[in-house]
Amino acid sequence: MTKDRVIALYCKPYKEIPSIDSNKTLHERLYYKEILFLGRWHEVNSILHLENSVFKSLEQGEEQLLDKTHQVIVT
């Protein structure tokens, strides 16, 4: 999948980090945040890795518990 297609599907990332290696390969990391409710609210960061503007892999970044005082239990 191309970088343009990734952005068309998931919108613009909140952060991008590009770099070029000794072989002149463009490496890019696109950072996305998701807020998920899993009994409590969590913020999850996903990092998409691209080479020469083509998607290569997905990495789950840090996860943060947003609501530390309340927990909802669904039965």
mmCIF file of the N, C-alpha and C atoms, coordinates in Angstrom:
data_MODEL
# 
_entry.id   MODEL 
# 
loop_
_atom_site.group_PDB 
_atom_site.id 
_atom_site.type_symbol 
_atom_site.label_atom_id 
_atom_site.label_alt_id 
_atom_site.label_comp_id 
_atom_site.label_asym_id 
_atom_site.label_entity_id 
_atom_site.label_seq_id 
_atom_site.pdbx_PDB_ins_code 
_atom_site.Cartn_x 
_atom_site.Cartn_y 
_atom_site.Cartn_z 
_atom_site.occupancy 
_atom_site.B_iso_or_equiv 
_atom_site.pdbx_formal_charge 
_atom_site.auth_seq_id 
_atom_site.auth_comp_id 
_atom_site.auth_asym_id 
_atom_site.auth_atom_id 
_atom_site.pdbx_PDB_model_num 
ATOM 1   N N  . MET A 1 1  ? 0.847   -1.162 0.000  1.00 0.00 ? 1  MET A N  1 
ATOM 2   C CA . MET A 1 1  ? 0.000   0.000  0.000  1.00 0.00 ? 1  MET A CA 1 
ATOM 3   C C  . MET A 1 1  ? 0.904   1.239  0.000  1.00 0.00 ? 1  MET A C  1 
ATOM 4   N N  . THR A 1 2  ? 0.538   2.228  -0.779 1.00 0.00 ? 2  THR A N  1 
ATOM 5   C CA . THR A 1 2  ? 1.346   3.443  -0.854 1.00 0.00 ? 2  THR A CA 1 
ATOM 6   C C  . THR A 1 2  ? 1.018   4.394  0.299  1.00 0.00 ? 2  THR A C  1 
ATOM 7   N N  . LYS A 1 3  ? 1.914   5.347  0.532  1.00 0.00 ? 3  LYS A N  1 
ATOM 8   C CA . LYS A 1 3  ? 1.696   6.345  1.577  1.00 0.00 ? 3  LYS A CA 1 
ATOM 9   C C  . LYS A 1 3  ? 0.428   7.142  1.301  1.00 0.00 ? 3  LYS A C  1 
ATOM 10  N N  . ASP A 1 4  ? 0.196   7.515  0.055  1.00 0.00 ? 4  ASP A N  1 
ATOM 11  C CA . ASP A 1 4  ? -1.017  8.255  -0.281 1.00 0.00 ? 4  ASP A CA 1 
ATOM 12  C C  . ASP A 1 4  ? -2.273  7.462  0.067  1.00 0.00 ? 4  ASP A C  1 
ATOM 13  N N  . ARG A 1 5  ? -2.254  6.160  -0.164 1.00 0.00 ? 5  ARG A N  1 
ATOM 14  C CA . ARG A 1 5  ? -3.411  5.301  0.147  1.00 0.00 ? 5  ARG A CA 1 
ATOM 15  C C  . ARG A 1 5  ? -3.588  5.185  1.665  1.00 0.00 ? 5  ARG A C  1 
ATOM 16  N N  . VAL A 1 6  ? -2.494  5.053  2.402  1.00 0.00 ? 6  VAL A N  1 
ATOM 17  C CA . VAL A 1 6  ? -2.566  5.000  3.873  1.00 0.00 ? 6  VAL A CA 1 
ATOM 18  C C  . VAL A 1 6  ? -3.229  6.270  4.402  1.00 0.00 ? 6  VAL A C  1 
ATOM 19  N N  . ILE A 1 7  ? -2.794  7.419  3.928  1.00 0.00 ? 7  ILE A N  1 
ATOM 20  C CA . ILE A 1 7  ? -3.350  8.688  4.409  1.00 0.00 ? 7  ILE A CA 1 
ATOM 21  C C  . ILE A 1 7  ? -4.805  8.846  3.966  1.00 0.00 ? 7  ILE A C  1 
ATOM 22  N N  . ALA A 1 8  ? -5.148  8.361  2.777  1.00 0.00 ? 8  ALA A N  1 
ATOM 23  C CA . ALA A 1 8  ? -6.539  8.412  2.330  1.00 0.00 ? 8  ALA A CA 1 
ATOM 24  C C  . ALA A 1 8  ? -7.431  7.564  3.233  1.00 0.00 ? 8  ALA A C  1 
ATOM 25  N N  . LEU A 1 9  ? -6.929  6.427  3.708  1.00 0.00 ? 9  LEU A N  1 
ATOM 26  C CA . LEU A 1 9  ? -7.717  5.538  4.577  1.00 0.00 ? 9  LEU A CA 1 
ATOM 27  C C  . LEU A 1 9  ? -7.748  5.989  6.029  1.00 0.00 ? 9  LEU A C  1 
ATOM 28  N N  . TYR A 1 10 ? -6.604  6.461  6.553  1.00 0.00 ? 10 TYR A N  1 
ATOM 29  C CA . TYR A 1 10 ? -6.483  6.729  7.989  1.00 0.00 ? 10 TYR A CA 1 
ATOM 30  C C  . TYR A 1 10 ? -6.298  8.196  8.343  1.00 0.00 ? 10 TYR A C  1 
ATOM 31  N N  . CYS A 1 11 ? -6.345  9.082  7.362  1.00 0.00 ? 11 CYS A N  1 
ATOM 32  C CA . CYS A 1 11 ? -6.140  10.525 7.544  1.00 0.00 ? 11 CYS A CA 1 
ATOM 33  C C  . CYS A 1 11 ? -4.664  10.826 7.799  1.00 0.00 ? 11 CYS A C  1 
ATOM 34  N N  . LYS A 1 12 ? -4.398  12.101 7.974  1.00 0.00 ? 12 LYS A N  1 
ATOM 35  C CA . LYS A 1 12 ? -3.020  12.534 8.193  1.00 0.00 ? 12 LYS A CA 1 
ATOM 36  C C  . LYS A 1 12 ? -2.560  12.110 9.594  1.00 0.00 ? 12 LYS A C  1 
ATOM 37  N N  . PRO A 1 13 ? -1.359  11.555 9.713  1.00 0.00 ? 13 PRO A N  1 
ATOM 38  C CA . PRO A 1 13 ? -0.849  11.177 11.042 1.00 0.00 ? 13 PRO A CA 1 
ATOM 39  C C  . PRO A 1 13 ? -0.548  12.422 11.867 1.00 0.00 ? 13 PRO A C  1 
ATOM 40  N N  . TYR A 1 14 ? -0.533  12.247 13.195 1.00 0.00 ? 14 TYR A N  1 
ATOM 41  C CA . TYR A 1 14 ? -0.221  13.404 14.039 1.00 0.00 ? 14 TYR A CA 1 
ATOM 42  C C  . TYR A 1 14 ? 1.274   13.713 14.048 1.00 0.00 ? 14 TYR A C  1 
ATOM 43  N N  . LYS A 1 15 ? 2.101   12.743 13.607 1.00 0.00 ? 15 LYS A N  1 
ATOM 44  C CA . LYS A 1 15 ? 3.549   12.967 13.552 1.00 0.00 ? 15 LYS A CA 1 
ATOM 45  C C  . LYS A 1 15 ? 4.132   12.081 12.455 1.00 0.00 ? 15 LYS A C  1 
ATOM 46  N N  . GLU A 1 16 ? 5.132   12.618 11.744 1.00 0.00 ? 16 GLU A N  1 
ATOM 47  C CA . GLU A 1 16 ? 5.869   11.858 10.730 1.00 0.00 ? 16 GLU A CA 1 
ATOM 48  C C  . GLU A 1 16 ? 7.362   12.057 10.963 1.00 0.00 ? 16 GLU A C  1 
ATOM 49  N N  . ILE A 1 17 ? 8.117   10.960 10.857 1.00 0.00 ? 17 ILE A N  1 
ATOM 50  C CA . ILE A 1 17 ? 9.575   11.050 10.987 1.00 0.00 ? 17 ILE A CA 1 
ATOM 51  C C  . ILE A 1 17 ? 10.206  10.377 9.769  1.00 0.00 ? 17 ILE A C  1 
ATOM 52  N N  . PRO A 1 18 ? 10.777  11.168 8.855  1.00 0.00 ? 18 PRO A N  1 
ATOM 53  C CA . PRO A 1 18 ? 11.462  10.595 7.693  1.00 0.00 ? 18 PRO A CA 1 
ATOM 54  C C  . PRO A 1 18 ? 12.970  10.489 7.935  1.00 0.00 ? 18 PRO A C  1 
ATOM 55  N N  . SER A 1 19 ? 13.610  9.549  7.264  1.00 0.00 ? 19 SER A N  1 
ATOM 56  C CA . SER A 1 19 ? 15.073  9.444  7.274  1.00 0.00 ? 19 SER A CA 1 
ATOM 57  C C  . SER A 1 19 ? 15.502  8.738  5.987  1.00 0.00 ? 19 SER A C  1 
ATOM 58  N N  . ILE A 1 20 ? 16.750  8.951  5.603  1.00 0.00 ? 20 ILE A N  1 
ATOM 59  C CA . ILE A 1 20 ? 17.304  8.308  4.410  1.00 0.00 ? 20 ILE A CA 1 
ATOM 60  C C  . ILE A 1 20 ? 18.561  7.563  4.827  1.00 0.00 ? 20 ILE A C  1 
ATOM 61  N N  . ASP A 1 21 ? 18.646  6.284  4.450  1.00 0.00 ? 21 ASP A N  1 
ATOM 62  C CA . ASP A 1 21 ? 19.811  5.489  4.835  1.00 0.00 ? 21 ASP A CA 1 
ATOM 63  C C  . ASP A 1 21 ? 20.922  5.613  3.795  1.00 0.00 ? 21 ASP A C  1 
ATOM 64  N N  . SER A 1 22 ? 22.010  4.887  4.006  1.00 0.00 ? 22 SER A N  1 
ATOM 65  C CA . SER A 1 22 ? 23.189  4.983  3.127  1.00 0.00 ? 22 SER A CA 1 
ATOM 66  C C  . SER A 1 22 ? 22.912  4.472  1.713  1.00 0.00 ? 22 SER A C  1 
ATOM 67  N N  . ASN A 1 23 ? 21.859  3.662  1.547  1.00 0.00 ? 23 ASN A N  1 
ATOM 68  C CA . ASN A 1 23 ? 21.473  3.168  0.215  1.00 0.00 ? 23 ASN A CA 1 
ATOM 69  C C  . ASN A 1 23 ? 20.469  4.094  -0.467 1.00 0.00 ? 23 ASN A C  1 
ATOM 70  N N  . LYS A 1 24 ? 20.245  5.259  0.136  1.00 0.00 ? 24 LYS A N  1 
ATOM 71  C CA . LYS A 1 24 ? 19.300  6.261  -0.368 1.00 0.00 ? 24 LYS A CA 1 
ATOM 72  C C  . LYS A 1 24 ? 17.851  5.764  -0.344 1.00 0.00 ? 24 LYS A C  1 
ATOM 73  N N  . THR A 1 25 ? 17.561  4.877  0.603  1.00 0.00 ? 25 THR A N  1 
ATOM 74  C CA . THR A 1 25 ? 16.189  4.409  0.812  1.00 0.00 ? 25 THR A CA 1 
ATOM 75  C C  . THR A 1 25 ? 15.511  5.357  1.784  1.00 0.00 ? 25 THR A C  1 
ATOM 76  N N  . LEU A 1 26 ? 14.335  5.830  1.416  1.00 0.00 ? 26 LEU A N  1 
ATOM 77  C CA . LEU A 1 26 ? 13.558  6.704  2.287  1.00 0.00 ? 26 LEU A CA 1 
ATOM 78  C C  . LEU A 1 26 ? 12.779  5.845  3.274  1.00 0.00 ? 26 LEU A C  1 
ATOM 79  N N  . HIS A 1 27 ? 13.010  6.061  4.566  1.00 0.00 ? 27 HIS A N  1 
ATOM 80  C CA . HIS A 1 27 ? 12.271  5.387  5.638  1.00 0.00 ? 27 HIS A CA 1 
ATOM 81  C C  . HIS A 1 27 ? 11.382  6.431  6.299  1.00 0.00 ? 27 HIS A C  1 
ATOM 82  N N  . GLU A 1 28 ? 10.122  6.081  6.497  1.00 0.00 ? 28 GLU A N  1 
ATOM 83  C CA . GLU A 1 28 ? 9.193   6.999  7.152  1.00 0.00 ? 28 GLU A CA 1 
ATOM 84  C C  . GLU A 1 28 ? 8.444   6.259  8.245  1.00 0.00 ? 28 GLU A C  1 
ATOM 85  N N  . ARG A 1 29 ? 8.216   6.971  9.333  1.00 0.00 ? 29 ARG A N  1 
ATOM 86  C CA . ARG A 1 29 ? 7.370   6.457  10.410 1.00 0.00 ? 29 ARG A CA 1 
ATOM 87  C C  . ARG A 1 29 ? 6.187   7.413  10.543 1.00 0.00 ? 29 ARG A C  1 
ATOM 88  N N  . LEU A 1 30 ? 4.980   6.871  10.444 1.00 0.00 ? 30 LEU A N  1 
ATOM 89  C CA . LEU A 1 30 ? 3.751   7.646  10.587 1.00 0.00 ? 30 LEU A CA 1 
ATOM 90  C C  . LEU A 1 30 ? 3.101   7.249  11.909 1.00 0.00 ? 30 LEU A C  1 
ATOM 91  N N  . TYR A 1 31 ? 2.794   8.239  12.741 1.00 0.00 ? 31 TYR A N  1 
ATOM 92  C CA . TYR A 1 31 ? 2.266   7.989  14.080 1.00 0.00 ? 31 TYR A CA 1 
ATOM 93  C C  . TYR A 1 31 ? 0.778   8.325  14.135 1.00 0.00 ? 31 TYR A C  1 
ATOM 94  N N  . TYR A 1 32 ? -0.015  7.385  14.660 1.00 0.00 ? 32 TYR A N  1 
ATOM 95  C CA . TYR A 1 32 ? -1.453  7.560  14.835 1.00 0.00 ? 32 TYR A CA 1 
ATOM 96  C C  . TYR A 1 32 ? -1.834  7.240  16.271 1.00 0.00 ? 32 TYR A C  1 
ATOM 97  N N  . LYS A 1 33 ? -2.809  7.987  16.817 1.00 0.00 ? 33 LYS A N  1 
ATOM 98  C CA . LYS A 1 33 ? -3.342  7.728  18.158 1.00 0.00 ? 33 LYS A CA 1 
ATOM 99  C C  . LYS A 1 33 ? -4.766  7.221  18.026 1.00 0.00 ? 33 LYS A C  1 
ATOM 100 N N  . GLU A 1 34 ? -5.103  6.251  18.867 1.00 0.00 ? 34 GLU A N  1 
ATOM 101 C CA . GLU A 1 34 ? -6.469  5.744  18.940 1.00 0.00 ? 34 GLU A CA 1 
ATOM 102 C C  . GLU A 1 34 ? -6.897  5.779  20.395 1.00 0.00 ? 34 GLU A C  1 
ATOM 103 N N  . ILE A 1 35 ? -8.142  6.145  20.632 1.00 0.00 ? 35 ILE A N  1 
ATOM 104 C CA . ILE A 1 35 ? -8.725  6.097  21.967 1.00 0.00 ? 35 ILE A CA 1 
ATOM 105 C C  . ILE A 1 35 ? -9.693  4.918  21.972 1.00 0.00 ? 35 ILE A C  1 
ATOM 106 N N  . LEU A 1 36 ? -9.444  3.960  22.855 1.00 0.00 ? 36 LEU A N  1 
ATOM 107 C CA . LEU A 1 36 ? -10.246 2.739  22.916 1.00 0.00 ? 36 LEU A CA 1 
ATOM 108 C C  . LEU A 1 36 ? -10.865 2.570  24.289 1.00 0.00 ? 36 LEU A C  1 
ATOM 109 N N  . PHE A 1 37 ? -12.077 2.040  24.322 1.00 0.00 ? 37 PHE A N  1 
ATOM 110 C CA . PHE A 1 37 ? -12.717 1.724  25.600 1.00 0.00 ? 37 PHE A CA 1 
ATOM 111 C C  . PHE A 1 37 ? -12.665 0.220  25.797 1.00 0.00 ? 37 PHE A C  1 
ATOM 112 N N  . LEU A 1 38 ? -11.912 -0.222 26.779 1.00 0.00 ? 38 LEU A N  1 
ATOM 113 C CA . LEU A 1 38 ? -11.743 -1.635 27.110 1.00 0.00 ? 38 LEU A CA 1 
ATOM 114 C C  . LEU A 1 38 ? -12.044 -1.829 28.595 1.00 0.00 ? 38 LEU A C  1 
ATOM 115 N N  . GLY A 1 39 ? -13.245 -1.409 29.018 1.00 0.00 ? 39 GLY A N  1 
ATOM 116 C CA . GLY A 1 39 ? -13.577 -1.387 30.443 1.00 0.00 ? 39 GLY A CA 1 
ATOM 117 C C  . GLY A 1 39 ? -13.126 -0.079 31.073 1.00 0.00 ? 39 GLY A C  1 
ATOM 118 N N  . ARG A 1 40 ? -12.073 0.487  30.538 1.00 0.00 ? 40 ARG A N  1 
ATOM 119 C CA . ARG A 1 40 ? -11.544 1.809  30.870 1.00 0.00 ? 40 ARG A CA 1 
ATOM 120 C C  . ARG A 1 40 ? -11.038 2.426  29.568 1.00 0.00 ? 40 ARG A C  1 
ATOM 121 N N  . TRP A 1 41 ? -10.849 3.738  29.561 1.00 0.00 ? 41 TRP A N  1 
ATOM 122 C CA . TRP A 1 41 ? -10.370 4.420  28.365 1.00 0.00 ? 41 TRP A CA 1 
ATOM 123 C C  . TRP A 1 41 ? -8.850  4.315  28.260 1.00 0.00 ? 41 TRP A C  1 
ATOM 124 N N  . HIS A 1 42 ? -8.381  3.906  27.091 1.00 0.00 ? 42 HIS A N  1 
ATOM 125 C CA . HIS A 1 42 ? -6.953  3.759  26.809 1.00 0.00 ? 42 HIS A CA 1 
ATOM 126 C C  . HIS A 1 42 ? -6.598  4.564  25.565 1.00 0.00 ? 42 HIS A C  1 
ATOM 127 N N  . GLU A 1 43 ? -5.397  5.107  25.556 1.00 0.00 ? 43 GLU A N  1 
ATOM 128 C CA . GLU A 1 43 ? -4.840  5.730  24.363 1.00 0.00 ? 43 GLU A CA 1 
ATOM 129 C C  . GLU A 1 43 ? -3.759  4.796  23.839 1.00 0.00 ? 43 GLU A C  1 
ATOM 130 N N  . VAL A 1 44 ? -3.874  4.414  22.578 1.00 0.00 ? 44 VAL A N  1 
ATOM 131 C CA . VAL A 1 44 ? -2.929  3.489  21.957 1.00 0.00 ? 44 VAL A CA 1 
ATOM 132 C C  . VAL A 1 44 ? -2.280  4.194  20.773 1.00 0.00 ? 44 VAL A C  1 
ATOM 133 N N  . ASN A 1 45 ? -0.977  4.088  20.670 1.00 0.00 ? 45 ASN A N  1 
ATOM 134 C CA . ASN A 1 45 ? -0.237  4.662  19.546 1.00 0.00 ? 45 ASN A CA 1 
ATOM 135 C C  . ASN A 1 45 ? 0.146   3.554  18.581 1.00 0.00 ? 45 ASN A C  1 
ATOM 136 N N  . SER A 1 46 ? -0.100  3.805  17.299 1.00 0.00 ? 46 SER A N  1 
ATOM 137 C CA . SER A 1 46 ? 0.305   2.878  16.246 1.00 0.00 ? 46 SER A CA 1 
ATOM 138 C C  . SER A 1 46 ? 1.321   3.601  15.361 1.00 0.00 ? 46 SER A C  1 
ATOM 139 N N  . ILE A 1 47 ? 2.375   2.879  15.001 1.00 0.00 ? 47 ILE A N  1 
ATOM 140 C CA . ILE A 1 47 ? 3.437   3.443  14.169 1.00 0.00 ? 47 ILE A CA 1 
ATOM 141 C C  . ILE A 1 47 ? 3.506   2.613  12.893 1.00 0.00 ? 47 ILE A C  1 
ATOM 142 N N  . LEU A 1 48 ? 3.264   3.268  11.776 1.00 0.00 ? 48 LEU A N  1 
ATOM 143 C CA . LEU A 1 48 ? 3.352   2.605  10.481 1.00 0.00 ? 48 LEU A CA 1 
ATOM 144 C C  . LEU A 1 48 ? 4.716   2.889  9.880  1.00 0.00 ? 48 LEU A C  1 
ATOM 145 N N  . HIS A 1 49 ? 5.405   1.840  9.440  1.00 0.00 ? 49 HIS A N  1 
ATOM 146 C CA . HIS A 1 49 ? 6.730   1.967  8.846  1.00 0.00 ? 49 HIS A CA 1 
ATOM 147 C C  . HIS A 1 49 ? 6.600   1.840  7.329  1.00 0.00 ? 49 HIS A C  1 
ATOM 148 N N  . LEU A 1 50 ? 7.194   2.799  6.620  1.00 0.00 ? 50 LEU A N  1 
ATOM 149 C CA . LEU A 1 50 ? 7.174   2.801  5.163  1.00 0.00 ? 50 LEU A CA 1 
ATOM 150 C C  . LEU A 1 50 ? 8.601   2.871  4.632  1.00 0.00 ? 50 LEU A C  1 
ATOM 151 N N  . GLU A 1 51 ? 8.814   2.257  3.476  1.00 0.00 ? 51 GLU A N  1 
ATOM 152 C CA . GLU A 1 51 ? 10.091  2.372  2.751  1.00 0.00 ? 51 GLU A CA 1 
ATOM 153 C C  . GLU A 1 51 ? 9.776   2.860  1.356  1.00 0.00 ? 51 GLU A C  1 
ATOM 154 N N  . ASN A 1 52 ? 10.428  3.958  0.963  1.00 0.00 ? 52 ASN A N  1 
ATOM 155 C CA . ASN A 1 52 ? 10.172  4.579  -0.342 1.00 0.00 ? 52 ASN A CA 1 
ATOM 156 C C  . ASN A 1 52 ? 8.672   4.764  -0.586 1.00 0.00 ? 52 ASN A C  1 
ATOM 157 N N  . SER A 1 53 ? 7.992   5.240  0.461  1.00 0.00 ? 53 SER A N  1 
ATOM 158 C CA . SER A 1 53 ? 6.555   5.557  0.431  1.00 0.00 ? 53 SER A CA 1 
ATOM 159 C C  . SER A 1 53 ? 5.648   4.350  0.219  1.00 0.00 ? 53 SER A C  1 
ATOM 160 N N  . VAL A 1 54 ? 6.133   3.156  0.608  1.00 0.00 ? 54 VAL A N  1 
ATOM 161 C CA . VAL A 1 54 ? 5.327   1.936  0.542  1.00 0.00 ? 54 VAL A CA 1 
ATOM 162 C C  . VAL A 1 54 ? 5.274   1.330  1.945  1.00 0.00 ? 54 VAL A C  1 
ATOM 163 N N  . PHE A 1 55 ? 4.060   0.996  2.414  1.00 0.00 ? 55 PHE A N  1 
ATOM 164 C CA . PHE A 1 55 ? 3.868   0.411  3.736  1.00 0.00 ? 55 PHE A CA 1 
ATOM 165 C C  . PHE A 1 55 ? 4.617   -0.908 3.870  1.00 0.00 ? 55 PHE A C  1 
ATOM 166 N N  . LYS A 1 56 ? 5.357   -1.055 4.995  1.00 0.00 ? 56 LYS A N  1 
ATOM 167 C CA . LYS A 1 56 ? 6.119   -2.279 5.249  1.00 0.00 ? 56 LYS A CA 1 
ATOM 168 C C  . LYS A 1 56 ? 5.678   -3.003 6.510  1.00 0.00 ? 56 LYS A C  1 
ATOM 169 N N  . SER A 1 57 ? 5.395   -2.244 7.603  1.00 0.00 ? 57 SER A N  1 
ATOM 170 C CA . SER A 1 57 ? 5.036   -2.920 8.843  1.00 0.00 ? 57 SER A CA 1 
ATOM 171 C C  . SER A 1 57 ? 4.305   -1.963 9.788  1.00 0.00 ? 57 SER A C  1 
ATOM 172 N N  . LEU A 1 58 ? 3.682   -2.558 10.782 1.00 0.00 ? 58 LEU A N  1 
ATOM 173 C CA . LEU A 1 58 ? 2.942   -1.827 11.801 1.00 0.00 ? 58 LEU A CA 1 
ATOM 174 C C  . LEU A 1 58 ? 3.511   -2.191 13.159 1.00 0.00 ? 58 LEU A C  1 
ATOM 175 N N  . GLU A 1 59 ? 3.710   -1.200 13.986 1.00 0.00 ? 59 GLU A N  1 
ATOM 176 C CA . GLU A 1 59 ? 4.240   -1.404 15.340 1.00 0.00 ? 59 GLU A CA 1 
ATOM 177 C C  . GLU A 1 59 ? 3.282   -0.747 16.326 1.00 0.00 ? 59 GLU A C  1 
ATOM 178 N N  . GLN A 1 60 ? 2.949   -1.471 17.402 1.00 0.00 ? 60 GLN A N  1 
ATOM 179 C CA . GLN A 1 60 ? 2.157   -0.840 18.449 1.00 0.00 ? 60 GLN A CA 1 
ATOM 180 C C  . GLN A 1 60 ? 3.100   -0.103 19.377 1.00 0.00 ? 60 GLN A C  1 
ATOM 181 N N  . GLY A 1 61 ? 2.859   1.180  19.528 1.00 0.00 ? 61 GLY A N  1 
ATOM 182 C CA . GLY A 1 61 ? 3.678   1.997  20.411 1.00 0.00 ? 61 GLY A CA 1 
ATOM 183 C C  . GLY A 1 61 ? 3.160   1.929  21.838 1.00 0.00 ? 61 GLY A C  1 
ATOM 184 N N  . GLU A 1 62 ? 3.395   2.977  22.583 1.00 0.00 ? 62 GLU A N  1 
ATOM 185 C CA . GLU A 1 62 ? 2.993   3.017  23.983 1.00 0.00 ? 62 GLU A CA 1 
ATOM 186 C C  . GLU A 1 62 ? 1.479   3.034  24.129 1.00 0.00 ? 62 GLU A C  1 
ATOM 187 N N  . GLU A 1 63 ? 1.024   2.438  25.225 1.00 0.00 ? 63 GLU A N  1 
ATOM 188 C CA . GLU A 1 63 ? -0.387  2.450  25.593 1.00 0.00 ? 63 GLU A CA 1 
ATOM 189 C C  . GLU A 1 63 ? -0.498  3.172  26.923 1.00 0.00 ? 63 GLU A C  1 
ATOM 190 N N  . GLN A 1 64 ? -1.503  4.017  27.038 1.00 0.00 ? 64 GLN A N  1 
ATOM 191 C CA . GLN A 1 64 ? -1.669  4.785  28.272 1.00 0.00 ? 64 GLN A CA 1 
ATOM 192 C C  . GLN A 1 64 ? -3.110  4.655  28.754 1.00 0.00 ? 64 GLN A C  1 
ATOM 193 N N  . LEU A 1 65 ? -3.276  4.364  30.027 1.00 0.00 ? 65 LEU A N  1 
ATOM 194 C CA . LEU A 1 65 ? -4.590  4.335  30.653 1.00 0.00 ? 65 LEU A CA 1 
ATOM 195 C C  . LEU A 1 65 ? -5.002  5.773  30.925 1.00 0.00 ? 65 LEU A C  1 
ATOM 196 N N  . LEU A 1 66 ? -6.147  6.199  30.365 1.00 0.00 ? 66 LEU A N  1 
ATOM 197 C CA . LEU A 1 66 ? -6.562  7.591  30.492 1.00 0.00 ? 66 LEU A CA 1 
ATOM 198 C C  . LEU A 1 66 ? -7.372  7.849  31.753 1.00 0.00 ? 66 LEU A C  1 
ATOM 199 N N  . ASP A 1 67 ? -8.251  6.926  32.126 1.00 0.00 ? 67 ASP A N  1 
ATOM 200 C CA . ASP A 1 67 ? -9.108  7.115  33.297 1.00 0.00 ? 67 ASP A CA 1 
ATOM 201 C C  . ASP A 1 67 ? -8.679  6.120  34.370 1.00 0.00 ? 67 ASP A C  1 
ATOM 202 N N  . LYS A 1 68 ? -7.874  6.589  35.296 1.00 0.00 ? 68 LYS A N  1 
ATOM 203 C CA . LYS A 1 68 ? -7.311  5.699  36.315 1.00 0.00 ? 68 LYS A CA 1 
ATOM 204 C C  . LYS A 1 68 ? -8.213  5.536  37.526 1.00 0.00 ? 68 LYS A C  1 
ATOM 205 N N  . THR A 1 69 ? -9.302  6.318  37.594 1.00 0.00 ? 69 THR A N  1 
ATOM 206 C CA . THR A 1 69 ? -10.133 6.294  38.805 1.00 0.00 ? 69 THR A CA 1 
ATOM 207 C C  . THR A 1 69 ? -11.441 5.536  38.635 1.00 0.00 ? 69 THR A C  1 
ATOM 208 N N  . HIS A 1 70 ? -11.914 5.352  37.401 1.00 0.00 ? 70 HIS A N  1 
ATOM 209 C CA . HIS A 1 70 ? -13.204 4.703  37.178 1.00 0.00 ? 70 HIS A CA 1 
ATOM 210 C C  . HIS A 1 70 ? -13.041 3.480  36.285 1.00 0.00 ? 70 HIS A C  1 
ATOM 211 N N  . GLN A 1 71 ? -13.731 2.438  36.652 1.00 0.00 ? 71 GLN A N  1 
ATOM 212 C CA . GLN A 1 71 ? -13.727 1.245  35.842 1.00 0.00 ? 71 GLN A CA 1 
ATOM 213 C C  . GLN A 1 71 ? -15.167 0.825  35.625 1.00 0.00 ? 71 GLN A C  1 
ATOM 214 N N  . VAL A 1 72 ? -15.529 0.449  34.408 1.00 0.00 ? 72 VAL A N  1 
ATOM 215 C CA . VAL A 1 72 ? -16.861 -0.017 34.091 1.00 0.00 ? 72 VAL A CA 1 
ATOM 216 C C  . VAL A 1 72 ? -16.771 -1.499 33.801 1.00 0.00 ? 72 VAL A C  1 
ATOM 217 N N  . ILE A 1 73 ? -17.583 -2.271 34.489 1.00 0.00 ? 73 ILE A N  1 
ATOM 218 C CA . ILE A 1 73 ? -17.613 -3.719 34.288 1.00 0.00 ? 73 ILE A CA 1 
ATOM 219 C C  . ILE A 1 73 ? -18.943 -4.058 33.644 1.00 0.00 ? 73 ILE A C  1 
ATOM 220 N N  . VAL A 1 74 ? -18.891 -4.657 32.454 1.00 0.00 ? 74 VAL A N  1 
ATOM 221 C CA . VAL A 1 74 ? -20.095 -5.029 31.724 1.00 0.00 ? 74 VAL A CA 1 
ATOM 222 C C  . VAL A 1 74 ? -20.320 -6.510 31.918 1.00 0.00 ? 74 VAL A C  1 
ATOM 223 N N  . THR A 1 75 ? -21.516 -6.865 32.375 1.00 0.00 ? 75 THR A N  1 
ATOM 224 C CA . THR A 1 75 ? -21.826 -8.290 32.599 1.00 0.00 ? 75 THR A CA 1 
ATOM 225 C C  . THR A 1 75 ? -22.911 -8.761 31.669 1.00 0.00 ? 75 THR A C  1 
# 
